[in-house]
Amino acid sequence: MQVIEVVNHLDAATAQAFLEKLPKHIRDAFYSRADEIGYPIEAVLESAIAASLDPDALSFLDCKPS
C-alpha cells in the first residue's frame, strides 16, 4: 500500500525556490508585503497564488482585524 502525504501549505524551502525564479522587482514586492504585514514569505506567496486562482479566497485583510 502506498502512503500519500498531504501538504496543505507551502513550506519555506519551496517558497524560496519559487521566489528565486521571479524577476527581482516582483520578488522584492513579495518581501516588502511580508514585512509590512508581519507574515512569513511563504504565507504571502501562498495567499497571492490562492487569490489569483479564486477571487473568493481568504486574504490577509480577512485575517487581520483593523
Contact map, one row per residue, 1 for C-alpha under 8 A:
111000000000000000000000000000000000000000000000000000000000000000
111100000000000000000000000000000000000000000000000000000000000000
111110000000000000000000000000000000000000000000000000000000000000
011111000000000000000000000000000000000000000000000000000000000000
001111100000000000000000000000000000000000000000000000000000000000
000111110000000000000000000000000000000000000000000000000000000000
000011111100000000000000000000000000000000000000000000000000000000
000001111100000000000000000000000000000000000000000000000000000000
000000111110000000000000000000000000000000000100000000000000000000
000000111111011000000000000000000000000001100100000000000000000000
000000001111111000000000000000000000000001000000000000000000000000
000000000111111100000000000000000000000011000000000000000000000000
000000000011111110000000000000000000000000000000000000000000000000
000000000111111111000000000000000000000000000000000000000000000000
000000000111111111100000000000000000000011001000000000000000000000
000000000001111111110000000000000000000001000000000000000000000000
000000000000111111111000000000000000000000000000000000000000000000
000000000000011111111100000000000000000000000000000000000000000000
000000000000001111111100001000000000000000000000000000000000000000
000000000000000111111100001000000000000000000000000000000000000000
000000000000000011111110000000000000000000000000000000000000000000
000000000000000001111111011000000000000000000000000000000000000000
000000000000000000001111111000000000000000000000000000000000000000
000000000000000000000111111100000000000000000000000000000000000000
000000000000000000000011111110000000000000000000000000000000000000
000000000000000000000111111111000000000000000000000000000000000000
000000000000000000110111111111100000000000000000000000000000000000
000000000000000000000001111111110000000000000000000000000000000000
000000000000000000000000111111111000000000000000000000000000000000
000000000000000000000000011111111100000010011000000000000000000000
000000000000000000000000001111111110000010000000000000000000000000
000000000000000000000000000111111111000000000000000000000000000000
000000000000000000000000000011111111100000010000000000000000000000
000000000000000000000000000001111111111110010000000000000000000000
000000000000000000000000000000111111111000000000000000000000000000
000000000000000000000000000000011111110000000000000000000000000000
000000000000000000000000000000001111111000000000000000000000000000
000000000000000000000000000000000111111100000000000000000000000000
000000000000000000000000000000000110111110110000000000000000000000
000000000000000000000000000000000100011111110000000000000000000000
000000000001001000000000000001100100001111111000000000000000000000
000000000111001100000000000000000000000111111100000000000000000000
000000000100000000000000000000000000001111111110000000000000000000
000000000000000000000000000001001100001111111111000000000000000000
000000000000001000000000000001000000000011111111100000000000000000
000000001100000000000000000000000000000001111111110000000000000000
000000000000000000000000000000000000000000111111111000000111000000
000000000000000000000000000000000000000000011111111100000000000000
000000000000000000000000000000000000000000001111111110000000000000
000000000000000000000000000000000000000000000111111111001000000000
000000000000000000000000000000000000000000000011111111111110000000
000000000000000000000000000000000000000000000001111111100000000000
000000000000000000000000000000000000000000000000111111100000000000
000000000000000000000000000000000000000000000000011111111000000000
000000000000000000000000000000000000000000000000001111111000000000
000000000000000000000000000000000000000000000000001001111100000000
000000000000000000000000000000000000000000000000011001111110000000
000000000000000000000000000000000000000000000010001000011111111000
000000000000000000000000000000000000000000000010001000001111111000
000000000000000000000000000000000000000000000010000000000111111100
000000000000000000000000000000000000000000000000000000000111111110
000000000000000000000000000000000000000000000000000000000111111110
000000000000000000000000000000000000000000000000000000000111111110
000000000000000000000000000000000000000000000000000000000001111111
000000000000000000000000000000000000000000000000000000000000111111
000000000000000000000000000000000000000000000000000000000000000111
